[in-house]
């Protein structure tokens, strides 16, 4: 995971595409939210947000 992060940062830095960083972070947080609430009692409340 660390290698991927460093490679992504190098790509963003070299190509001056810093506007992609918020989108990547949002997708990571959304994925983490889905994985962490998959089997919990909070899941029905998360589904109402979407």
C-alpha positions in Angstrom: 0.0 0.0 0.0 2.9 2.4 0.8 4.4 1.8 -2.6 1.1 2.6 -4.3 0.7 5.8 -2.3 4.3 6.9 -3.1 3.8 6.1 -6.8 0.5 8.0 -6.9 2.0 11.0 -5.2 4.9 11.0 -7.7 2.4 10.9 -10.6 0.4 13.8 -9.2 3.5 15.8 -8.4 5.1 15.3 -11.8 2.1 15.9 -13.9 0.7 18.8 -11.7 -2.6 17.1 -11.2 -3.2 18.0 -7.6 -6.9 18.4 -8.3 -7.2 14.6 -8.4 -6.1 14.3 -4.8 -9.5 15.2 -3.2 -11.3 12.7 -5.5 -8.9 9.9 -4.6 -9.2 10.7 -0.9 -13.0 10.7 -1.2 -13.1 7.4 -3.0 -10.8 5.9 -0.4 -12.9 7.1 2.5 -16.1 5.9 0.9 -14.6 2.5 0.3 -13.4 2.4 4.0 -16.9 3.4 5.2 -18.5 0.6 3.2 -16.1 -2.0 4.4 -16.2 -1.0 8.0 -20.0 -0.8 8.2 -20.7 -3.9 6.2 -21.9 -6.1 9.0 -22.7 -3.7 11.7 -25.9 -2.2 13.1 -25.0 1.2 11.6 -25.4 -0.1 8.0 -29.1 0.9 7.6 -28.3 4.5 8.6 -25.4 4.6 6.1 -27.7 3.5 3.3 -30.1 6.4 3.9 -27.3 8.8 3.1 -27.1 7.5 -0.4 
